[in-house]
Amino acid sequence: MPEVSVVIPSMNEEATIGRCIKDVSRALAPKHIEYEIIIADNSTDKTAEIARSLGAIVIKPEKMGYGNAYLAGLSRARGDFIVIADSDGTYDLSAIPQFLEPLKEGVADFVIGNRFGGTILKGAMPWHHRYIGNPLLTKILNWLFKIRVSDAHCGMRAFTREAYEKMNLKTGGMEFASEMIIEAVRNNLRIKEVPITYYPRILPSKLHSFSDGWRHLRFMMLYKPIPFLFVPGVVIFLLGLLLSLTILMRGNAETSHMHSLIFGSMLVIIGFQTLATGIYIKAYAAVHGLCEKEGFVKKLLDYHSLEKELIIGATLLLIGVAIGLKVVLTWINIGFGSLSEIESAVIAMVLAATGIQTIFMAIFLSVLLLEERRCQ
Protein backbone atom coordinates (compact mmCIF):
# COMPACT_ATOMS: atom_id res chain seq x y z
CA MET A 1 0.00 0.00 0.00
CA PRO A 2 1.54 3.37 -1.00
CA GLU A 3 2.14 5.96 1.67
CA VAL A 4 1.81 8.87 -0.78
CA SER A 5 -0.51 9.30 -3.76
CA VAL A 6 0.40 11.97 -6.30
CA VAL A 7 -2.60 12.93 -8.44
CA ILE A 8 -1.94 14.88 -11.64
CA PRO A 9 -4.62 15.90 -14.16
CA SER A 10 -3.54 16.24 -17.77
CA MET A 11 -4.82 17.14 -21.18
CA ASN A 12 -2.40 17.11 -24.09
CA GLU A 13 0.72 17.61 -21.99
CA GLU A 14 3.05 15.18 -23.81
CA ALA A 15 5.83 17.78 -23.71
CA THR A 16 5.92 17.94 -19.90
CA ILE A 17 4.26 14.86 -18.41
CA GLY A 18 7.44 12.80 -18.53
CA ARG A 19 9.44 15.40 -16.65
CA CYS A 20 6.70 15.73 -14.01
CA ILE A 21 6.63 11.97 -13.33
CA LYS A 22 10.43 11.78 -13.17
CA ASP A 23 10.53 14.73 -10.74
CA VAL A 24 8.09 12.92 -8.43
CA SER A 25 10.22 9.77 -8.52
CA ARG A 26 13.43 11.71 -7.87
CA ALA A 27 11.79 13.44 -4.90
CA LEU A 28 10.30 10.37 -3.19
CA ALA A 29 12.30 7.28 -4.17
CA PRO A 30 15.61 8.34 -2.47
CA LYS A 31 13.68 8.88 0.77
CA HIS A 32 12.31 5.32 0.57
CA ILE A 33 8.73 6.58 0.48
CA GLU A 34 6.21 4.18 -1.07
CA TYR A 35 4.24 6.16 -3.62
CA GLU A 36 1.92 5.97 -6.59
CA ILE A 37 1.41 8.47 -9.41
CA ILE A 38 -2.11 8.75 -10.81
CA ILE A 39 -2.60 10.63 -14.07
CA ALA A 40 -6.21 11.65 -14.75
CA ASP A 41 -5.92 12.07 -18.49
CA ASN A 42 -8.26 13.33 -21.20
CA SER A 43 -5.59 13.79 -23.87
CA THR A 44 -5.66 13.15 -27.58
CA ASP A 45 -1.86 13.15 -27.87
CA LYS A 46 0.73 10.75 -26.41
CA THR A 47 0.42 11.94 -22.80
CA ALA A 48 -1.16 8.69 -21.55
CA GLU A 49 1.34 6.52 -23.45
CA ILE A 50 4.31 8.40 -21.96
CA ALA A 51 2.83 8.26 -18.45
CA ARG A 52 2.25 4.51 -18.59
CA SER A 53 5.76 3.90 -19.88
CA LEU A 54 7.12 5.65 -16.78
CA GLY A 55 5.04 3.53 -14.39
CA ALA A 56 2.17 5.91 -13.68
CA ILE A 57 -1.43 4.77 -13.27
CA VAL A 58 -3.48 6.37 -16.04
CA ILE A 59 -7.24 6.77 -15.74
CA LYS A 60 -9.71 8.50 -18.03
CA PRO A 61 -12.27 10.71 -16.23
CA GLU A 62 -15.85 10.24 -17.38
CA LYS A 63 -16.41 14.00 -17.55
CA MET A 64 -14.28 16.84 -18.85
CA GLY A 65 -13.18 19.62 -16.51
CA TYR A 66 -10.41 20.51 -14.09
CA GLY A 67 -12.34 19.47 -11.01
CA ASN A 68 -13.71 16.31 -12.62
CA ALA A 69 -10.19 15.21 -13.49
CA TYR A 70 -9.08 15.63 -9.89
CA LEU A 71 -12.19 13.93 -8.51
CA ALA A 72 -11.56 10.94 -10.76
CA GLY A 73 -7.89 10.75 -9.75
CA LEU A 74 -8.55 11.26 -6.05
CA SER A 75 -11.14 8.48 -6.03
CA ARG A 76 -8.34 6.06 -7.03
CA ALA A 77 -5.76 7.39 -4.54
CA ARG A 78 -4.77 4.88 -1.83
CA GLY A 79 -2.08 6.77 0.09
CA ASP A 80 -2.29 8.17 3.61
CA PHE A 81 -1.01 11.45 2.16
CA ILE A 82 -2.21 12.95 -1.12
CA VAL A 83 -0.35 15.45 -3.28
CA ILE A 84 -1.96 17.22 -6.24
CA ALA A 85 -0.27 19.32 -8.91
CA ASP A 86 -0.66 20.35 -12.54
CA SER A 87 1.08 18.52 -15.37
CA ASP A 88 2.21 21.56 -17.36
CA GLY A 89 5.67 21.80 -15.81
CA THR A 90 4.95 25.03 -13.92
CA TYR A 91 5.47 23.43 -10.49
CA ASP A 92 8.68 21.96 -9.13
CA LEU A 93 7.50 18.51 -8.04
CA SER A 94 10.84 17.81 -6.43
CA ALA A 95 9.50 20.04 -3.61
CA ILE A 96 6.90 17.41 -2.63
CA PRO A 97 8.81 16.41 0.56
CA GLN A 98 8.43 20.00 1.81
CA PHE A 99 4.67 19.60 1.45
CA LEU A 100 4.62 16.23 3.20
CA GLU A 101 6.73 17.30 6.18
CA PRO A 102 4.03 19.37 8.01
CA LEU A 103 1.49 16.60 7.40
CA LYS A 104 3.75 13.88 8.78
CA GLU A 105 4.71 16.01 11.77
CA GLY A 106 1.03 16.52 12.54
CA VAL A 107 1.20 20.32 12.46
CA ALA A 108 -1.05 20.67 9.41
CA ASP A 109 -3.89 18.84 7.66
CA PHE A 110 -3.71 20.79 4.42
CA VAL A 111 -0.64 22.31 2.76
CA ILE A 112 -0.79 24.75 -0.14
CA GLY A 113 2.00 26.29 -2.20
CA ASN A 114 2.64 30.02 -2.13
CA ARG A 115 3.97 31.32 -5.44
CA PHE A 116 3.91 34.93 -4.26
CA GLY A 117 5.98 34.06 -1.20
CA GLY A 118 8.45 32.14 -3.34
CA THR A 119 9.68 32.94 -6.83
CA ILE A 120 7.65 33.59 -9.98
CA LEU A 121 10.00 33.31 -12.92
CA LYS A 122 9.75 35.70 -15.84
CA GLY A 123 6.93 34.73 -18.20
CA ALA A 124 5.43 32.23 -15.76
CA MET A 125 2.34 34.28 -14.89
CA PRO A 126 0.57 36.99 -16.96
CA TRP A 127 0.67 40.40 -15.32
CA HIS A 128 -3.12 40.56 -14.92
CA HIS A 129 -3.08 37.23 -13.07
CA ARG A 130 -0.14 38.23 -10.90
CA TYR A 131 -1.21 41.74 -9.92
CA ILE A 132 -5.00 41.71 -10.34
CA GLY A 133 -6.77 38.35 -10.67
CA ASN A 134 -5.05 36.11 -8.14
CA PRO A 135 -4.50 38.77 -5.44
CA LEU A 136 -8.07 40.08 -5.76
CA LEU A 137 -9.75 36.66 -5.62
CA THR A 138 -7.48 35.63 -2.75
CA LYS A 139 -8.37 38.77 -0.77
CA ILE A 140 -12.09 38.17 -1.35
CA LEU A 141 -11.74 34.56 -0.20
CA ASN A 142 -9.81 35.62 2.90
CA TRP A 143 -12.37 38.32 3.72
CA LEU A 144 -15.41 36.10 3.26
CA PHE A 145 -14.10 33.07 5.13
CA LYS A 146 -11.88 34.78 7.74
CA ILE A 147 -8.69 33.00 6.72
CA ARG A 148 -5.17 34.03 5.75
CA VAL A 149 -3.79 32.40 2.65
CA SER A 150 -1.45 34.17 0.26
CA ASP A 151 -2.12 32.25 -2.94
CA ALA A 152 -5.58 30.71 -3.00
CA HIS A 153 -5.23 29.41 -6.56
CA CYS A 154 -1.89 27.69 -6.38
CA GLY A 155 -2.33 24.27 -7.98
CA MET A 156 0.24 22.41 -5.89
CA ARG A 157 -1.24 21.12 -2.63
CA ALA A 158 -1.05 18.22 -0.19
CA PHE A 159 -3.38 16.88 2.49
CA THR A 160 -4.03 13.83 4.62
CA ARG A 161 -6.54 11.20 3.56
CA GLU A 162 -8.67 12.09 6.57
CA ALA A 163 -8.71 15.74 5.47
CA TYR A 164 -9.71 14.74 1.94
CA GLU A 165 -12.62 12.68 3.20
CA LYS A 166 -13.83 15.56 5.37
CA MET A 167 -13.78 18.08 2.50
CA ASN A 168 -16.42 16.21 0.45
CA LEU A 169 -15.43 17.90 -2.82
CA LYS A 170 -17.97 18.05 -5.67
CA THR A 171 -17.34 20.76 -8.26
CA GLY A 172 -16.12 19.78 -11.73
CA GLY A 173 -14.63 23.03 -13.06
CA MET A 174 -11.89 25.50 -12.17
CA GLU A 175 -13.81 26.48 -9.02
CA PHE A 176 -12.56 23.16 -7.58
CA ALA A 177 -9.51 25.07 -6.31
CA SER A 178 -11.66 27.50 -4.32
CA GLU A 179 -13.99 24.76 -3.10
CA MET A 180 -11.07 22.85 -1.61
CA ILE A 181 -9.94 25.81 0.50
CA ILE A 182 -13.49 26.71 1.53
CA GLU A 183 -14.18 23.13 2.60
CA ALA A 184 -10.87 23.02 4.46
CA VAL A 185 -11.94 26.09 6.42
CA ARG A 186 -15.46 24.77 7.04
CA ASN A 187 -13.98 21.57 8.48
CA ASN A 188 -11.46 23.42 10.66
CA LEU A 189 -8.47 21.90 8.93
CA ARG A 190 -5.07 23.30 9.86
CA ILE A 191 -3.62 25.04 6.79
CA LYS A 192 0.07 25.69 6.17
CA GLU A 193 1.74 27.44 3.22
CA VAL A 194 5.01 26.45 1.56
CA PRO A 195 6.87 28.99 -0.64
CA ILE A 196 7.54 27.55 -4.10
CA THR A 197 9.00 28.48 -7.46
CA TYR A 198 6.61 28.93 -10.38
CA TYR A 199 7.97 28.16 -13.86
CA PRO A 200 6.84 29.28 -17.34
CA ARG A 201 4.71 26.89 -19.37
CA ILE A 202 6.19 25.25 -22.44
CA LEU A 203 2.82 25.04 -24.22
CA PRO A 204 0.13 27.76 -24.37
CA SER A 205 -2.00 28.10 -21.24
CA LYS A 206 -5.45 26.51 -21.15
CA LEU A 207 -6.74 29.07 -18.65
CA HIS A 208 -9.54 31.47 -19.61
CA SER A 209 -8.91 34.48 -17.40
CA PHE A 210 -12.35 36.04 -17.15
CA SER A 211 -14.54 32.92 -17.35
CA ASP A 212 -12.36 31.01 -14.87
CA GLY A 213 -12.23 34.02 -12.55
CA TRP A 214 -16.01 34.32 -12.72
CA ARG A 215 -16.33 30.62 -11.83
CA HIS A 216 -14.34 31.21 -8.63
CA LEU A 217 -16.29 34.36 -7.76
CA ARG A 218 -19.64 32.68 -8.49
CA PHE A 219 -18.73 29.76 -6.27
CA MET A 220 -17.77 32.04 -3.39
CA MET A 221 -21.05 33.88 -3.89
CA LEU A 222 -22.91 30.58 -3.52
CA TYR A 223 -21.31 30.01 -0.12
CA LYS A 224 -21.53 33.64 1.03
CA PRO A 225 -24.36 35.50 -0.77
CA ILE A 226 -25.10 37.83 2.16
CA PRO A 227 -22.07 40.15 1.67
CA PHE A 228 -22.35 39.92 -2.14
CA LEU A 229 -26.09 40.47 -2.59
CA PHE A 230 -28.22 40.72 0.53
CA VAL A 231 -26.35 43.56 2.24
CA PRO A 232 -25.93 45.66 -0.94
CA GLY A 233 -29.59 44.97 -1.74
CA VAL A 234 -30.72 46.23 1.66
CA VAL A 235 -28.60 49.37 1.29
CA ILE A 236 -29.93 50.10 -2.22
CA PHE A 237 -33.52 49.43 -1.11
CA LEU A 238 -33.26 51.74 1.91
CA LEU A 239 -31.59 54.51 -0.10
CA GLY A 240 -34.35 54.32 -2.71
CA LEU A 241 -37.06 54.25 -0.07
CA LEU A 242 -35.55 57.22 1.78
CA LEU A 243 -35.22 59.25 -1.42
CA SER A 244 -38.75 58.44 -2.57
CA LEU A 245 -40.38 59.16 0.79
CA THR A 246 -38.47 62.43 1.17
CA ILE A 247 -39.72 63.64 -2.22
CA LEU A 248 -43.31 62.49 -1.57
CA MET A 249 -43.39 64.23 1.84
CA ARG A 250 -42.11 67.50 0.33
CA GLY A 251 -44.94 67.49 -2.23
CA ASN A 252 -44.99 68.85 -5.80
CA ALA A 253 -43.04 65.83 -7.01
CA GLU A 254 -44.71 66.01 -10.42
CA THR A 255 -43.48 69.55 -11.07
CA SER A 256 -40.05 69.70 -9.49
CA HIS A 257 -38.64 66.31 -8.47
CA MET A 258 -40.25 63.73 -10.75
CA HIS A 259 -36.94 62.41 -12.09
CA SER A 260 -35.63 61.94 -8.55
CA LEU A 261 -38.83 60.12 -7.57
CA ILE A 262 -38.50 57.76 -10.53
CA PHE A 263 -34.84 57.17 -9.68
CA GLY A 264 -35.68 56.44 -6.04
CA SER A 265 -38.45 54.04 -7.09
CA MET A 266 -36.04 52.27 -9.41
CA LEU A 267 -33.59 51.85 -6.51
CA VAL A 268 -36.36 50.34 -4.38
CA ILE A 269 -37.19 47.73 -7.01
CA ILE A 270 -33.54 46.93 -7.80
CA GLY A 271 -32.63 46.75 -4.12
CA PHE A 272 -35.54 44.46 -3.30
CA GLN A 273 -34.69 42.14 -6.18
CA THR A 274 -31.00 42.07 -5.17
CA LEU A 275 -31.69 41.24 -1.52
CA ALA A 276 -34.27 38.65 -2.59
CA THR A 277 -31.67 37.00 -4.83
CA GLY A 278 -29.28 36.92 -1.87
CA ILE A 279 -31.97 35.13 0.15
CA TYR A 280 -32.60 32.67 -2.70
CA ILE A 281 -28.93 31.74 -2.98
CA LYS A 282 -28.40 31.52 0.78
CA ALA A 283 -31.47 29.32 1.18
CA TYR A 284 -30.36 27.09 -1.71
CA ALA A 285 -26.86 26.75 -0.24
CA ALA A 286 -28.25 25.97 3.24
CA VAL A 287 -30.71 23.35 1.96
CA HIS A 288 -28.01 21.64 -0.12
CA GLY A 289 -25.48 21.62 2.72
CA LEU A 290 -23.09 24.17 1.21
CA CYS A 291 -23.31 26.42 4.27
CA GLU A 292 -24.77 26.41 7.74
CA LYS A 293 -28.30 27.55 8.48
CA GLU A 294 -27.72 30.65 10.56
CA GLY A 295 -29.11 34.04 11.44
CA PHE A 296 -31.92 35.51 9.40
CA VAL A 297 -31.98 32.69 6.83
CA LYS A 298 -32.31 30.04 9.57
CA LYS A 299 -35.31 31.86 10.99
CA LEU A 300 -36.75 32.33 7.51
CA LEU A 301 -36.46 28.64 6.66
CA ASP A 302 -37.60 27.43 10.07
CA TYR A 303 -40.67 29.67 10.21
CA HIS A 304 -41.35 30.03 6.49
CA SER A 305 -45.07 30.23 5.72
CA LEU A 306 -46.09 30.19 2.07
CA GLU A 307 -49.57 31.43 2.92
CA LYS A 308 -48.44 34.44 4.95
CA GLU A 309 -45.86 35.51 2.37
CA LEU A 310 -48.36 35.08 -0.45
CA ILE A 311 -50.84 37.25 1.46
CA ILE A 312 -48.20 39.98 1.90
CA GLY A 313 -47.21 39.82 -1.75
CA ALA A 314 -50.80 39.71 -2.98
CA THR A 315 -51.72 42.66 -0.74
CA LEU A 316 -48.90 44.81 -2.15
CA LEU A 317 -49.84 43.76 -5.67
CA LEU A 318 -53.55 44.50 -5.22
CA ILE A 319 -52.88 47.93 -3.66
CA GLY A 320 -50.58 48.73 -6.57
CA VAL A 321 -53.16 47.55 -9.11
CA ALA A 322 -55.91 49.53 -7.36
CA ILE A 323 -53.88 52.73 -7.46
CA GLY A 324 -52.99 52.01 -11.07
CA LEU A 325 -56.64 51.53 -12.02
CA LYS A 326 -57.51 54.82 -10.34
CA VAL A 327 -54.85 56.54 -12.45
CA VAL A 328 -56.19 54.90 -15.62
CA LEU A 329 -59.79 55.87 -14.83
CA THR A 330 -58.72 59.45 -14.18
CA TRP A 331 -56.93 59.47 -17.51
CA ILE A 332 -60.03 58.17 -19.25
CA ASN A 333 -62.25 60.77 -17.59
CA ILE A 334 -60.09 63.63 -18.88
CA GLY A 335 -60.32 62.27 -22.42
CA PHE A 336 -56.86 60.72 -22.55
CA GLY A 337 -55.24 64.13 -22.17
CA SER A 338 -52.14 65.11 -20.21
CA LEU A 339 -51.89 62.91 -17.13
CA SER A 340 -51.26 64.77 -13.89
CA GLU A 341 -51.00 61.70 -11.61
CA ILE A 342 -47.51 60.53 -12.46
CA GLU A 343 -46.74 60.39 -8.75
CA SER A 344 -49.54 57.88 -8.14
CA ALA A 345 -48.50 55.88 -11.20
CA VAL A 346 -44.95 55.52 -9.89
CA ILE A 347 -46.21 54.40 -6.47
CA ALA A 348 -48.50 51.85 -8.14
CA MET A 349 -45.60 50.50 -10.17
CA VAL A 350 -43.36 50.05 -7.11
CA LEU A 351 -46.05 48.35 -5.04
CA ALA A 352 -47.06 46.00 -7.85
CA ALA A 353 -43.45 45.08 -8.65
CA THR A 354 -42.48 44.35 -5.03
CA GLY A 355 -45.71 42.42 -4.55
CA ILE A 356 -44.96 40.14 -7.51
CA GLN A 357 -41.37 39.69 -6.32
CA THR A 358 -42.62 38.72 -2.84
CA ILE A 359 -45.03 36.16 -4.30
CA PHE A 360 -42.34 34.49 -6.39
CA MET A 361 -39.89 34.54 -3.48
CA ALA A 362 -42.46 32.72 -1.33
CA ILE A 363 -43.02 30.09 -4.03
CA PHE A 364 -39.28 29.55 -4.57
CA LEU A 365 -38.57 29.11 -0.85
CA SER A 366 -41.49 26.68 -0.54
CA VAL A 367 -40.10 24.54 -3.38
CA LEU A 368 -36.71 24.48 -1.67
CA LEU A 369 -38.23 23.40 1.64
CA LEU A 370 -40.26 20.67 -0.07
CA GLU A 371 -37.02 19.32 -1.53
CA GLU A 372 -35.32 19.49 1.86
CA ARG A 373 -38.14 17.58 3.58
CA ARG A 374 -38.18 14.98 0.79
CA CYS A 375 -34.45 14.34 1.28
CA GLN A 376 -34.70 14.02 5.08
Sequence and secondary structure as in RCSB ss.txt:
>XXXX:A:sequence
MPEVSVVIPSMNEEATIGRCIKDVSRALAPKHIEYEIIIADNSTDKTAEIARSLGAIVIKPEKMGYGNAYLAGLS
RARGDFIVIADSDGTYDLSAIPQFLEPLKEGVADFVIGNRFGGTILKGAMPWHHRYIGNPLLTKILNWLFKIRVS
DAHCGMRAFTREAYEKMNLKTGGMEFASEMIIEAVRNNLRIKEVPITYYPRILPSKLHSFSDGWRHLRFMMLYKP
IPFLFVPGVVIFLLGLLLSLTILMRGNAETSHMHSLIFGSMLVIIGFQTLATGIYIKAYAAVHGLCEKEGFVKKL
LDYHSLEKELIIGATLLLIGVAIGLKVVLTWINIGFGSLSEIESAVIAMVLAATGIQTIFMAIFLSVLLLEERRC
Q
>XXXX:A:secstr
  SEEEEEEESS TTTHHHHHHHHHHHHGGGT  EEEEEEE  SSSHHHHHHHTT EEE  SS SHHHHHHHHHH
H  SSEEEE  SSS B GGGHHHHHHHHHHTS SEEEEEEEEEEE TTSS HHIIIIIHHHHHHHHHHHHT   S
 TT S EEEEHHHHHHH     STTHHHHHHHHHHHTT  EEEEEEEE   SS     HHHHHHHHHHHHHHH H
IIIIIHHHHHHHHHHHHHHHHHHHH  HHHHSHHHHHHHHHHHHHHHHHHHHHHHHHHHHHHTTSS   HHHHHH
HHS  HHHHHHHHHHHHHHHHHHHHHHHHHHHHTTS     HHHHHHHHHHHHHHHHHHHHHHHHHHHHHHHHHH
 
